[in-house]
Amino acid sequence: MNEEKNYDCKNRNYHHQANASGGAVYGLGLIGAAIYFISHVTTFWLGVLGFLKAIVWPAILVYYALRSLGV
């Protein structure tokens, strides 16, 4: 029984470590996209729109990739 509990704890820790790397990649992508979009604006509201685009850039990327594949 005790061995089962230790095994479950080890598996849970493994999954947390695997998810942390995805968050880091997304965070760096968010920062890079925000810098890119905001550096090309001329007004405050376009800057706000650029920041919103930076938040959802993965969804936009997947949309255009699936569209180009004809799915």
C-alpha positions, 0 to 999 in steps of 0.5 A, a space after each residue: 500500500 505504501 509503495 503505491 502511494 509513493 508511485 502516485 506521488 512520483 507520477 504527479 510530480 512528473 506531470 507538473 514538470 512537463 506542464 511547466 515547460 509549455 508555460 515557459 514557451 507560451 510566456 516567451 511567445 507572449 512577450 515576443 508577440 507583444 513586443 512585435 505587435 506593440 512596436 508597429 502601432 501609432 495610437 494607444 488603442 492599436 497598442 491595446 489591440 496589439 496586446 490582445 493579439 499577443 495573448 491569442 496568437 497561438 489560436 490564430 496560428 493554429 487557425 491559419 495552419 488548419 485553413 491552409 491544410 484544408 481541414 
